[in-house]
């Protein structure tokens, strides 16, 4: 019983690490996308912090406003 619990716990840790990595990669992508689209450095930093602090909502908002 304890070995299956350890395996489950290890799987949960790997899953959490993958989600964290995805979060960081998406935040950096949004930052670079802002700069590539000609937005100011300050705007790109605000988008970066928005993505870091509000991951799901920040991504949705950025995808909506990036098309203007």
C-alpha positions as CSV (number, residue, x, y, z in Angstrom):
1,X,0.0,0.0,0.0
2,X,2.8,2.5,0.8
3,X,4.6,1.9,-2.4
4,X,1.5,2.8,-4.5
5,X,1.0,5.9,-2.3
6,X,4.6,6.9,-3.0
7,X,4.2,6.4,-6.7
8,X,1.0,8.5,-6.7
9,X,2.8,11.2,-4.8
10,X,5.7,11.2,-7.2
11,X,3.3,11.4,-10.1
12,X,1.6,14.4,-8.6
13,X,4.9,16.1,-8.0
14,X,5.9,15.6,-11.7
15,X,2.5,16.8,-12.8
16,X,2.9,20.0,-10.7
17,X,6.3,20.6,-12.0
18,X,5.1,20.3,-15.6
19,X,2.3,22.7,-15.0
20,X,4.7,25.2,-13.4
21,X,7.0,24.9,-16.4
22,X,4.1,25.4,-18.8
23,X,3.1,28.5,-16.8
24,X,6.6,30.0,-17.0
25,X,6.9,29.2,-20.7
26,X,3.5,30.8,-21.5
27,X,4.4,33.9,-19.5
28,X,7.7,34.3,-21.4
29,X,5.9,33.7,-24.7
30,X,3.4,36.5,-24.0
31,X,6.2,38.9,-23.0
32,X,8.1,38.2,-26.3
33,X,4.9,38.3,-28.3
34,X,4.2,41.8,-27.0
35,X,7.7,43.0,-27.9
36,X,7.4,41.3,-31.4
37,X,4.1,43.1,-32.0
38,X,5.8,46.5,-31.3
39,X,4.3,47.1,-27.9
40,X,6.3,49.1,-25.4
41,X,8.7,47.5,-22.9
42,X,6.4,48.6,-20.0
43,X,3.3,47.1,-21.6
44,X,5.2,43.8,-22.1
45,X,6.3,43.8,-18.4
46,X,2.8,44.4,-17.3
47,X,1.6,41.5,-19.4
48,X,4.4,39.3,-18.0
49,X,3.4,40.0,-14.4
50,X,-0.3,39.6,-15.2
51,X,0.5,36.2,-16.7
52,X,2.7,35.2,-13.7
53,X,0.2,36.2,-11.0
54,X,-3.1,35.3,-12.8
55,X,-2.1,32.4,-15.1
56,X,-5.4,31.3,-16.6
57,X,-7.2,34.6,-16.5
58,X,-4.1,36.4,-17.6
59,X,-3.7,34.2,-20.7
60,X,-7.4,34.6,-21.6
61,X,-7.2,38.4,-21.2
62,X,-4.0,38.6,-23.2
63,X,-5.3,36.5,-26.1
64,X,-8.4,38.8,-26.3
65,X,-6.5,42.1,-26.2
66,X,-3.5,41.1,-28.3
67,X,-5.5,41.5,-31.5
68,X,-5.9,45.2,-31.3
